[in-house]
Amino acid sequence: MLNSGYETCIMCGKDVEVTGLSNCDFTDTDLDTRPCGLARTIEKNCAHYCPYCGYASFSLEKDITIGNKEILDLDEYQSIVKMEDLNVDAKKFYLIGIIFKHLNEFQKAATSFLRASWFFSDVNELEWSKKSRDAAISEYLKSDFTFKNERSIIILVDLYRRNQRFKEAKEAIKKFNLDNFKDLETKSIINFEIELIEKGDYSVHKVSEIEGAN
C-alpha cells in the first residue's frame, strides 16, 4: 500500500514530497531476494531522496549517518549526487549504501547496494547494476555474519553468479560447506545455484523455478 506526503529533510530543511510504503505482501522472490508482483513495483519507495541537497535515507527526517554528516561531503558520495542522469530510485539506494559502508554497517550497506542493482537493471543501466552488485559483494565479505548465515550466503553466491564470477561463487559455497545448509528451502536454492553456475548461467531466476528444475 502506498501513501504520499511530505518530509522535511533533516540535512537542508527543505520540504520534499515522498511516497511511502506499508503493508506489502512479499511472496515469491528472485534468488537474490527481490520480491515479485506488486511488492517488486513498490520496493523503490522504501527509500527517499532529497533533490535539494542529495541526502538519501529511509526517512528524510532521520539522520542515518548518526551524526557523521561529513560522509555526505565525501567525493564518493557527491560524485553520485551530481550524476543527474542516474535513475533516482537506484541512485538513492546506492547513496544509502555508501553511508552505511562508511559507518562499517556491512550488512546494511550490502543490502542497499543490492537494491540499487535491481533498479539500475530495470532501466537497463547494466554497468551500474553490475557495479552495484560488486559493491554489495565487497560489503558482504567484510561482515563476519555473512558466512554464518544461510540466506546471506545464497545472496552472495547469486551476486557472484550474476556478475559471472563463477569461480568465486564456488569458493563461497565451499567455504560455507554444503553440510551447513540445514533449512530445506535454502538447501534446494543453493543446489539450484550450483546447477546454474555449472551451466555458466548468469541470468535472473526465481525461487519458484526450483521445484520444476530439480
Secondary structure, 3 states (H helix, E strand, C coil): CEEEEEEECCCCCCEEEEEEECCCCCCCEECCCCECHHHHHHHHHHCEECCCCCCEECCCCCCCCCCCHHHHHCHHHHHHHCCCCCCHHHHHHHHHHHHHHHCCCHHHHHHHHHHHHHHHHHCCCHHHHHHHHHHHHHHHHHCCCHHHCHHHHHHHHHHHHHCCCHHHHHHHHHHHCHHHCCCHHHHHHHHHHHHHHHHCCCCCCEHHHHHHHC
